[in-house]
């Protein structure tokens, strides 16, 4: 899994792979 801070400061691990997480 890749973990990197977004410009918003959110930790994206499997969020980019999770549609539900992206929606929320």
C-alpha positions in Angstrom: 0.0 0.0 0.0 1.1 3.5 -0.7 0.8 6.2 1.9 1.3 9.9 0.9 -0.1 13.1 2.2 -2.5 14.8 -0.1 -2.6 18.6 -0.6 -5.5 18.5 1.8 -3.4 16.6 4.4 -5.3 13.4 4.0 -3.5 10.1 4.2 -4.3 8.1 1.0 -3.5 4.4 1.4 -6.3 2.4 -0.3 -8.6 5.4 -0.7 -7.8 5.7 -4.3 -8.8 2.1 -4.7 -11.9 2.5 -2.5 -14.8 4.2 -4.2 -16.7 4.5 -1.0 -13.7 6.2 0.7 -13.3 8.6 -2.2 -17.0 9.5 -2.0 -16.7 10.2 1.7 
